[in-house]
C-alpha cells in the first residue's frame, strides 16, 4: 500500500491532470471490484475472495488518499500514511479472526465461483497496471500506487490457485490458507507503513524544533 514519502527533485510527483484522471479510473475499478468480490465471496463462502475484496476496498481508499495528498507537505503525507496503516491493521485482524472462525465451521467454498471472480479481479488489476505503467518510475508515492496494483494482480493469481486447490481437494483448507496469507500481508504492510509514517513525523518535528534549540 501507498505510504507518504518525500518527493525527489526532478522526479514525477503526481502533479499532472492526466495522471489524476487515470488514478480516478483506477479508484473506480477498485471500488466496483470490491462490491463484486465481496458479494461473490459471501455467496461462495470463500474467505480468500472476501480478503481480496477488502484489498480492493483498501486500494480504492488509499489511492484516494494518495490523490488528495499529491504535492502536500511531508507531515500531511505522513499523517495520511498513518490512516492507511491503521486501516490495514483493522482489516488484517478481521480477515485473520474470521479465517480462524471458519476453521471450526463446516462447509467447502464453491470453487467455480472463486475461479471466475478471481479471474475478473485479475483482469481489473491488469487494467489498473496498464493505466499506471507510464508512471511506474515516479516518486515513492506515485510508484507505490503502481506497485500496489501490480502486487494485487499476483494476489489474484493466488486466489485462483486456492480455487483450484478447493476443487482438487474438496476441502476448504486451500481457501483458508490463502486468506491467512493475505491477512499476514495486510498486517505486515500496516506495520511498515505506520513505522515509516511515525519516523517521518518525528523527523518533521525535529526539523521544526531545531531553529528554536539554536536560539
C-alpha positions as CSV (number, residue, x, y, z in Angstrom):
1,X,0.0,0.0,0.0
2,X,1.0,3.5,-0.5
3,X,3.0,5.4,2.1
4,X,3.7,9.1,2.2
5,X,7.3,9.6,1.2
6,X,9.5,12.6,0.2
7,X,9.4,13.8,-3.4
8,X,12.8,13.7,-5.2
9,X,13.8,16.7,-7.2
10,X,13.2,16.1,-10.9
11,X,11.0,13.0,-10.3
12,X,7.4,12.9,-11.3
13,X,5.4,13.7,-8.1
14,X,1.9,13.1,-9.5
15,X,1.1,16.7,-10.3
16,X,-0.4,16.0,-13.7
17,X,-4.0,16.2,-14.9
18,X,-3.6,13.1,-17.0
19,X,-2.2,11.1,-14.0
20,X,-5.1,12.3,-11.8
21,X,-7.7,11.2,-14.4
22,X,-6.0,7.8,-14.6
23,X,-5.9,7.5,-10.8
24,X,-9.6,8.3,-10.6
25,X,-10.2,5.5,-13.2
26,X,-8.2,3.0,-11.1
27,X,-10.1,4.1,-7.9
28,X,-13.4,3.4,-9.7
29,X,-12.2,-0.1,-10.9
30,X,-11.2,-1.0,-7.3
31,X,-14.5,0.2,-5.9
32,X,-16.6,-1.8,-8.4
33,X,-14.5,-4.9,-7.8
34,X,-14.8,-4.6,-4.0
35,X,-18.6,-4.8,-4.3
36,X,-18.5,-7.6,-6.9
37,X,-15.9,-9.7,-5.0
38,X,-17.5,-9.2,-1.5
39,X,-20.9,-10.3,-2.8
40,X,-19.3,-13.3,-4.6
41,X,-17.3,-14.2,-1.5
42,X,-20.4,-14.2,0.6
43,X,-22.3,-16.3,-2.0
44,X,-19.4,-18.8,-2.4
45,X,-18.5,-18.9,1.2
46,X,-14.9,-18.0,0.3
47,X,-12.6,-16.3,2.8
48,X,-10.0,-15.7,0.2
49,X,-12.5,-13.8,-2.0
50,X,-13.6,-11.7,0.9
51,X,-10.0,-10.9,1.8
52,X,-9.3,-9.9,-1.8
53,X,-12.4,-7.8,-1.8
54,X,-11.2,-5.9,1.3
55,X,-7.9,-5.4,-0.6
56,X,-9.8,-3.7,-3.4
57,X,-11.6,-1.5,-0.9
58,X,-8.3,-0.6,0.8
59,X,-6.8,0.2,-2.6
60,X,-9.7,2.5,-3.5
61,X,-9.4,4.3,-0.2
62,X,-5.6,4.6,-0.2
63,X,-5.4,5.6,-3.8
64,X,-8.0,8.3,-2.9
65,X,-5.7,9.5,-0.1
66,X,-2.7,9.4,-2.3
67,X,-4.6,11.5,-4.8
68,X,-5.5,14.0,-2.1
69,X,-2.0,14.5,-0.7
70,X,-0.2,14.8,-4.0
71,X,2.2,17.8,-3.7
72,X,1.4,18.2,0.1
73,X,3.9,18.6,2.9
74,X,5.8,15.7,4.4
75,X,3.7,16.0,7.6
76,X,0.5,15.8,5.7
77,X,1.6,12.8,3.7
78,X,2.9,11.0,6.8
79,X,-0.5,11.6,8.5
80,X,-2.3,10.1,5.5
81,X,0.1,7.2,5.7
82,X,-0.9,6.6,9.3
83,X,-4.6,6.4,8.3
84,X,-3.7,3.9,5.6
85,X,-1.6,1.8,8.0
86,X,-4.2,1.6,10.8
87,X,-6.9,0.7,8.3
88,X,-4.8,-2.1,7.0
89,X,-4.3,-3.3,10.6
90,X,-8.0,-3.4,11.2
91,X,-8.6,-5.3,8.0
92,X,-5.8,-7.8,8.7
93,X,-7.1,-8.6,12.1
94,X,-10.6,-9.0,10.8
95,X,-9.5,-11.4,8.0
96,X,-7.3,-13.4,10.4
97,X,-10.0,-13.7,13.0
98,X,-12.7,-14.7,10.5
99,X,-10.4,-17.2,9.0
100,X,-9.8,-18.8,12.3
101,X,-13.5,-18.9,12.9
102,X,-14.1,-20.6,9.6
103,X,-11.7,-23.4,10.5
104,X,-14.3,-24.6,13.1
105,X,-17.2,-24.1,10.7
106,X,-18.1,-26.8,8.2
107,X,-18.6,-26.0,4.6
108,X,-16.5,-26.0,1.4
109,X,-16.3,-22.9,-0.8
110,X,-17.7,-23.0,-4.3
111,X,-14.5,-23.4,-6.4
112,X,-16.1,-22.3,-9.8
113,X,-17.3,-19.0,-8.3
114,X,-13.9,-18.5,-6.7
115,X,-12.1,-19.1,-10.0
116,X,-14.4,-16.9,-12.2
117,X,-14.4,-13.9,-9.8
118,X,-10.6,-14.4,-9.2
119,X,-10.1,-14.1,-13.0
120,X,-12.3,-11.0,-13.2
121,X,-10.3,-9.5,-10.4
122,X,-7.1,-10.3,-12.2
123,X,-8.3,-8.5,-15.3
124,X,-9.3,-5.5,-13.2
125,X,-5.9,-5.2,-11.7
126,X,-4.1,-5.7,-15.0
127,X,-6.2,-2.8,-16.4
128,X,-5.1,-0.7,-13.4
129,X,-1.4,-1.7,-14.1
130,X,-1.7,-0.7,-17.7
131,X,-3.3,2.7,-16.8
132,X,-0.4,3.4,-14.3
133,X,2.5,1.8,-16.1
134,X,3.6,5.1,-17.7
135,X,4.1,6.5,-14.1
136,X,5.8,3.5,-12.5
137,X,9.1,5.4,-12.2
138,X,7.7,8.4,-10.3
139,X,8.4,9.4,-6.7
140,X,7.7,7.0,-3.9
141,X,4.1,8.0,-3.5
142,X,3.3,7.6,-7.2
143,X,5.4,4.5,-7.7
144,X,3.8,2.7,-4.7
145,X,0.4,3.1,-6.3
146,X,1.6,1.2,-9.4
147,X,3.4,-1.4,-7.4
148,X,0.3,-2.0,-5.3
149,X,-1.8,-2.8,-8.4
150,X,0.9,-5.0,-9.8
151,X,1.2,-6.9,-6.5
152,X,-2.6,-7.2,-6.3
153,X,-2.6,-9.0,-9.7
154,X,-0.2,-11.5,-8.2
155,X,-2.6,-11.9,-5.3
156,X,-5.5,-12.6,-7.7
157,X,-3.4,-15.5,-9.1
158,X,-3.2,-16.8,-5.5
159,X,-7.0,-16.7,-5.2
160,X,-7.3,-18.7,-8.5
161,X,-4.8,-21.2,-7.2
162,X,-6.9,-21.5,-4.0
163,X,-10.0,-22.2,-6.2
164,X,-8.0,-25.0,-7.9
165,X,-7.0,-26.4,-4.6
166,X,-10.5,-26.4,-3.3
167,X,-11.8,-28.1,-6.4
168,X,-9.0,-30.7,-6.3
169,X,-9.1,-31.5,-2.6
170,X,-12.8,-30.9,-1.9
171,X,-11.8,-29.1,1.3
172,X,-11.8,-25.5,2.4
173,X,-8.1,-25.6,3.5
174,X,-6.6,-24.1,0.3
175,X,-9.1,-21.1,0.6
176,X,-8.3,-20.6,4.3
177,X,-4.6,-20.8,3.8
178,X,-4.7,-18.1,1.1
179,X,-6.9,-15.9,3.3
180,X,-4.5,-16.3,6.2
181,X,-1.5,-15.4,3.9
182,X,-3.4,-12.3,2.7
183,X,-4.2,-11.3,6.3
184,X,-0.5,-11.6,7.1
185,X,0.3,-9.3,4.1
186,X,-2.2,-6.8,5.5
187,X,-0.6,-6.8,8.9
188,X,2.9,-6.7,7.6
189,X,2.1,-3.7,5.3
190,X,0.4,-2.0,8.2
191,X,3.4,-2.3,10.5
192,X,5.7,-1.0,7.7
193,X,3.5,2.0,6.8
194,X,2.9,3.0,10.4
195,X,6.6,2.7,11.3
196,X,7.7,4.8,8.3
197,X,4.9,7.4,9.0
198,X,5.9,7.8,12.6
199,X,9.6,8.2,11.6
200,X,8.6,10.9,9.1
201,X,6.5,12.7,11.7
202,X,9.4,12.6,14.2
203,X,11.8,13.9,11.5
204,X,9.4,16.8,10.7
205,X,9.0,17.7,14.4
206,X,12.8,17.7,14.9
207,X,13.4,19.9,11.9
208,X,10.9,22.4,13.2
209,X,12.4,22.4,16.7
210,X,16.0,22.8,15.5
211,X,15.9,26.6,14.9
212,X,14.5,27.1,18.4
213,X,17.1,25.0,20.0
214,X,19.8,27.1,18.3
215,X,18.5,30.4,19.8
